[in-house]
Every structure is written in C-alpha cells, then in structure tokens.
Amino acid sequence: MKHSMPLNPVSALPGRFNAVLEQAAELCEPELKFVDLPKRSLNSEADLKAYLSELEAAIRAALQDGPVRIRCAQVFREGS
C-alpha cells in the first residue's frame, strides 16, 4: 500500500499527547464525558447557526450525565 505522505514519527505526537491529556483528565475527574466537536464545512450564516445549535444540543445532552470536556480533532501538517 502506498501512502500519499511519507510516514513521520513526529506527526504522530500530537495525537499521542491528546490521548495522554484525556487519560489524565479521566483520572482527575472519572465521571467526565467527552463530546466530539463535529466537523463541518460552513458556507453561510444559516450553516453556522445550525452547527452551533447541533453542538449545543449534544453538549446539553452530555451534561445530564455529568461534567463534559469538548474533544477537537487536531490536524498536524508538515512545516506548520
């Protein structure tokens, strides 16, 4: 299988750091729930309002079970 980008062990570090931070947060606050930030392309004010409404509903639902932490996907690009 051919990869479009060369494999670089440094590019895996942000994901590993995030995993460690999540584990630490869970140890400090075991009842903590994670809510993933949905990925979207927004093209208008209406798209933004719908996205924020969806995000608010997901967070409110998760809060009913206890504390919440928002999880965002981090993208690492070579040279950035």
N, C-alpha and C positions, 0 to 999 in steps of 0.2 A: 504494500500500500504506500502510495506516495503522498507526502504532506506538502501543502502549499507553502508553509513556512518551516524553516529549519527548527528543530527542537532545541530549546534553550532552557537549561535548568533554572535560570534566573527568572524566566517568565512564569514559572510555577509558584514562585514565592508569595505573591500577593494572595493567592488562593489558600496557601498553607497558613499564612498569617491570619487570614479571616477565620479559618477553621479553629485556630488556637484561641482567638478572641471570643468566638462563640462558645467554645468549651469553658473558658474562664467565666463568661457571663452566666452560663448554666450552673457552674459550681457555686458562684456567689448568690445566685437567685434561681433555685431549682424550678420554681413554678413559672419561670419566664417562657413566653411563647414567641416564636419568630414569625413575622409576616413578611413574605417576599414582596418587594416592590415590583409591580407588573411592568413589563417592558412594552412600550408603545411608541409609535410614530404619531406625533400630533401635528395636524395640518391647519387647525382652526381653533378659535376660542371655544367653540362647541365641543371639539375633541378634548380640549383641556378640562373643561367643566365636567364632562362625562368621566374622564380619567380620575380626576380628583374625587368625584362622587363615589366611584368604584373603590378607590383606595380608602376613603373614609369609612365606607361600609365594611370593608374587610378588617380594618383596624378596630372598629367598634365591636364587631362580632368576636374578634380575638380577645378584646379587653374583658369580655364577660367571663373568660376563663382565668384571668389574672394579668400580670404585667406583660407588656409587649415590647419587643425590640424589632425595628424595621431592618430587614436584610436587603441590601442592594448588591447587585452584581457589579463587580469591579472588572474593568477591562484594562489589561496591560498591553501596551503597544510598544514595540521596539523603538527606541530613540525618543520616547516621550518622557 
